[in-house]
Amino acid sequence: MRIEALEHQLMRSWIEGDRKVLKKLLNSRFRLVVGARAPVLLDRKSLVEAAGAGWRLHGYRFGNSVYSRTLGPSAVFAAELELKAEIDGKDLSGSWWMTDFWRRSGIAQRWQLADRQLSRLDENMQFPEAVRSLQLWR
């Protein structure tokens, strides 16, 4: 699928600190939301500047749970994400849940990432099991 290939291209450019490719793949109004007790927001300029410098990504792997769906000029990509990363020397490696929202841009109709949400995975299975019990199709 095209979106999954773009996801890999974006992550590799981050690892390599390739700001030119990152700028091409990120919409000018891109936002990154990191879900935590105190959520944090980064804009495109901040992420591009941090990539390969302040926020170093050494490796990544999408887990088995990958969800991708194209809806006209938009697409959603969600996956478990194993990151090997650090910010200013502090290790932030671990398991995350990532949800990306892609949009086709202007005249060129290129796919660009408009929004990314990252949240640490919770090991407590009570909540997902409770929600699963509500599924009518089971």
C-alpha positions as CSV (number, residue, x, y, z in Angstrom):
1,M,0.0,0.0,0.0
2,R,1.2,3.5,-0.8
3,I,0.6,5.0,2.6
4,E,2.7,2.3,4.4
5,A,5.6,2.9,1.9
6,L,5.4,6.6,2.8
7,E,5.4,5.8,6.5
8,H,8.7,3.8,6.0
9,Q,10.1,6.7,3.9
10,L,9.3,9.2,6.6
11,M,10.8,7.1,9.4
12,R,14.0,6.4,7.4
13,S,14.4,10.1,6.7
14,W,14.0,10.8,10.4
15,I,16.7,8.2,11.2
16,E,19.0,9.8,8.6
17,G,18.2,13.3,9.7
18,D,17.2,14.1,6.1
19,R,15.3,17.3,6.7
20,K,14.6,17.9,3.0
21,V,12.6,14.6,2.7
22,L,10.9,15.3,6.0
23,K,9.8,18.8,4.8
24,K,8.4,17.2,1.6
25,L,6.4,14.5,3.5
26,L,5.1,16.7,6.3
27,N,2.2,19.1,5.6
28,S,3.0,22.8,6.4
29,R,0.3,22.6,9.1
30,F,1.6,19.3,10.6
31,R,1.2,18.6,14.3
32,L,2.6,15.9,16.5
33,V,0.7,15.2,19.7
34,V,2.5,13.0,22.3
35,G,0.0,11.5,24.6
36,A,1.1,11.6,28.2
37,R,-0.2,12.7,31.6
38,A,0.9,16.2,30.3
39,P,0.4,16.0,26.5
40,V,3.0,17.7,24.3
41,L,2.6,19.3,20.9
42,L,5.3,19.8,18.2
43,D,4.8,21.6,14.9
44,R,6.4,20.8,11.6
45,K,9.3,23.3,12.0
46,S,10.1,21.9,15.5
47,L,10.1,18.3,14.5
48,V,12.1,18.9,11.3
49,E,14.7,20.8,13.3
50,A,14.8,18.1,16.1
51,A,15.1,15.1,13.7
52,G,18.6,13.7,13.7
53,A,19.7,16.1,16.4
54,G,17.7,16.7,19.6
55,W,15.3,13.8,18.9
56,R,17.5,11.0,17.5
57,L,15.7,8.0,16.1
58,H,18.0,4.9,15.9
59,G,15.5,2.4,14.7
60,Y,11.8,1.5,14.5
61,R,9.5,-1.4,13.7
62,F,5.8,-1.5,13.1
63,G,4.1,-4.2,15.1
64,N,1.7,-6.8,13.8
65,S,-1.3,-4.6,14.5
66,V,-1.3,-2.3,11.5
67,Y,-4.5,-0.4,10.4
68,S,-4.5,1.5,7.1
69,R,-7.5,3.0,5.4
70,T,-7.8,5.5,2.5
71,L,-10.9,7.7,2.5
72,G,-10.8,9.8,-0.7
73,P,-8.2,12.5,-0.3
74,S,-7.4,11.4,3.2
75,A,-5.9,8.3,4.8
76,V,-5.4,6.9,8.3
77,F,-2.4,4.7,9.3
78,A,-2.3,3.3,12.8
79,A,0.2,0.8,14.2
80,E,2.0,-0.4,17.3
81,L,5.5,1.2,17.0
82,E,8.6,-0.1,18.6
83,L,11.1,2.9,18.8
84,K,14.7,3.0,19.6
85,A,15.1,6.7,20.3
86,E,16.5,9.4,22.5
87,I,15.9,13.1,23.2
88,D,18.9,15.0,24.2
89,G,20.7,11.8,25.3
90,K,17.7,10.5,27.4
91,D,16.6,7.0,26.2
92,L,12.9,7.0,25.1
93,S,12.9,3.5,23.5
94,G,9.9,1.4,23.9
95,S,6.5,0.5,22.6
96,W,4.1,3.2,21.4
97,W,0.8,3.4,19.6
98,M,0.9,5.7,16.6
99,T,-2.0,7.1,14.6
100,D,-1.2,9.2,11.4
101,F,-3.6,11.2,9.3
102,W,-2.4,11.8,5.7
103,R,-3.9,14.2,3.2
104,R,-3.3,14.8,-0.5
105,S,-1.8,18.2,-1.0
106,G,-2.8,20.9,-3.4
107,I,-2.2,20.8,-7.1
108,A,0.5,18.1,-7.1
109,Q,-1.8,15.8,-5.2
110,R,1.1,14.4,-3.1
111,W,0.4,12.6,0.1
112,Q,1.6,14.5,3.1
113,L,1.4,13.7,6.8
114,A,-0.9,16.3,8.5
115,D,-1.2,14.8,12.0
116,R,0.6,12.2,14.2
117,Q,-0.4,11.1,17.6
118,L,2.0,9.0,19.7
119,S,1.1,7.4,23.0
120,R,3.0,4.9,25.2
121,L,1.3,1.5,25.3
122,D,-0.3,0.6,28.6
123,E,0.4,-2.9,29.8
124,N,-2.9,-3.0,31.8
125,M,-5.3,-5.1,29.7
126,Q,-8.5,-4.3,31.7
127,F,-9.6,-1.4,29.6
128,P,-9.2,-3.0,26.2
129,E,-10.8,-6.2,27.5
130,A,-13.8,-4.2,28.8
131,V,-14.2,-2.4,25.4
132,R,-13.9,-5.7,23.5
133,S,-16.8,-7.1,25.6
134,L,-19.0,-4.4,24.0
135,Q,-18.4,-5.6,20.5
136,L,-21.7,-6.6,19.0
137,W,-20.2,-8.7,16.1
138,R,-18.6,-11.3,18.4
